[in-house]
Structure formats: structure tokens, C-alpha cells
């Protein structure tokens, strides 16, 4: 939808419209992330008892953090889509490379030093870094 609205990204009124739409989608995504994280925080034990084998019950406490990380990353992906729609994907190369490299490093170090706690923490940190990188790039208008 955003690419068809942007066209060739030369009309400033169309660009402004899609810029606003992109940020609106991100804000809705972040609000949904907060809501989903709260639900996971309150009901993580029930969710695991209903849908997961009993041998995994002890890791249910990580569900809210994983849900939050997924929501942050998804919001970053919405911003990436906005940048792609602006036909500015070259601007993303450095941010994607740096954030992905940091993510791998944080996962390795987190797993090595803290086990599962470190991996879950690294996932959350990576998702936030990715979102912030995309937000910085997406904030620039054409």
C-alpha cells in the first residue's frame, strides 16, 4: 500500500501522506506491543499450561520479554518498509549490518555468560537497537 501511495517518491504531498501513515502504523504497533506484553506478563503461566509441554513451564517467565522483543522488532520492520517505500533502501545498509552484528555478538556473549537469561536479554536489546536505527533513518523525510 505504501509503495503504491509513494509512486516514484517525487510528489511532496504524497510523500507526507505516506510518512504520516508509516509513523501511525508504528505507533499502533508499539501500543499493541505494550498491550501484548502486559497480557503475557499477567497470563504467561496460564498460556504455558494451556499450550506448552510441562517440561517447559519453568521458562514461562521469559514470555513477556520475548513478546516485547518481537513487538519492537516488528515496529522496526514497519519503519524499514517505510524506507523501502521511499526508494531509499541504500540508507539502510550500514544500520542493518551494524545492528545485525551487534545482535549476533550480544547473543553469543549473553549465552556464554548468562545462558538463557543472556539470550533473552540480547534478543530484547537487539530488537530495541534495530527499532532505534530504523527510527533514526525513517525520521528523515524526502
C-alpha positions in Angstrom: 0.0 0.0 0.0 2.7 2.5 0.9 4.7 1.9 -2.3 1.6 2.5 -4.4 1.0 5.7 -2.5 4.5 6.9 -2.8 4.7 6.3 -6.5 8.1 7.4 -7.6 8.6 9.4 -4.3 8.6 12.7 -6.2 5.3 14.3 -5.1 5.8 16.0 -1.7 2.1 15.8 -0.7 2.1 12.1 -1.4 5.4 11.7 0.5 4.0 13.5 3.5 0.9 11.3 3.5 2.9 8.1 3.5 5.3 9.4 6.0 2.4 10.1 8.4 0.8 6.7 7.6 4.1 4.9 8.3 4.6 6.5 11.7 1.0 5.9 12.6 1.4 2.2 11.8 4.5 2.1 14.0 2.7 3.8 16.9 -0.2 1.4 16.7 2.3 -1.5 16.6 4.1 -0.1 19.7 0.8 0.3 21.5 -0.1 -3.3 20.6 3.3 -4.4 21.8 2.7 -2.8 25.2 -0.7 -4.5 25.4 0.5 -7.9 24.3 3.5 -7.7 26.7 1.1 -6.9 29.6 -1.1 -9.8 28.7 1.9 -12.1 28.6 3.1 -10.7 31.9 -0.2 -11.5 33.6 -1.0 -14.8 31.9 2.3 -16.4 31.0 1.8 -19.3 33.3 -1.7 -20.0 32.1 -0.6 -19.7 28.4 2.2 -22.2 29.0 -0.1 -24.6 30.9 -2.6 -24.5 28.1 -0.3 -24.7 25.1 3.2 -25.9 26.1 4.6 -29.2 27.4 5.1 -29.3 31.1 8.9 -29.7 30.8 9.0 -26.0 29.6 6.9 -24.4 32.4 9.9 -23.1 34.1 10.7 -20.7 31.2 7.3 -19.1 31.0 8.7 -16.1 32.8 10.6 -15.2 29.6 7.4 -14.9 27.6 6.7 -11.2 28.3 10.3 -10.2 27.3 10.1 -12.3 24.1 6.8 -10.7 23.2 8.2 -7.2 23.9 11.2 -8.0 21.7 9.0 -9.3 18.9 6.9 -6.2 19.0 9.9 -3.9 19.0 11.5 -5.7 16.1 8.2 -5.7 14.2 7.9 -2.0 14.7 11.4 -1.6 13.3 10.3 -3.7 10.3 7.4 -1.4 9.7 9.8 1.5 9.6 12.1 -0.4 7.2 9.1 -0.9 4.9 8.5 2.9 5.0 12.1 3.4 4.0 11.8 0.9 1.2 8.7 2.6 0.0 10.6 5.9 -0.2 13.1 4.0 -2.5 15.9 4.8 0.0 16.9 1.2 0.8 20.6 2.1 0.4 20.4 4.2 3.5 19.7 1.0 5.5 22.8 -1.0 4.6 25.0 0.3 7.4 22.3 0.3 10.1 21.3 -3.3 9.2 24.9 -4.5 9.1 25.8 -2.9 12.4 22.6 -3.9 14.3 22.8 -7.5 13.0 26.4 -7.7 14.0 25.6 -6.4 17.4 22.7 -8.8 17.7 25.0 -11.8 16.9 27.6 -10.6 19.4 25.1 -9.9 22.1 23.6 -13.4 21.7 27.0 -15.1 21.8 28.2 -13.2 24.8 24.8 -13.4 26.5 24.6 -17.1 26.1 28.2 -17.6 27.2 27.9 -15.5 30.3 24.3 -15.8 31.4 22.8 -18.8 29.5 19.1 -18.4 28.6 18.8 -15.2 30.6 21.5 -13.7 28.4 19.9 -14.9 25.1 16.6 -13.4 26.1 18.2 -10.2 27.2 20.2 -10.0 24.0 17.0 -10.5 21.9 15.4 -7.6 23.7 18.4 -5.3 23.3 18.9 -6.2 19.7 15.2 -5.5 18.9 15.4 -2.1 20.6 18.7 -1.3 18.8 17.1 -2.2 15.4 14.0 -0.2 16.1 16.1 2.9 17.1 18.3 2.5 14.0 15.2 2.3 11.7 13.5 5.2 13.5 16.5 7.4 13.0 16.6 6.6 9.3 12.8 6.9 8.9 12.6 10.2 10.7 14.3 11.9 7.7 11.8 13.0 5.1 12.4 13.0 1.4 
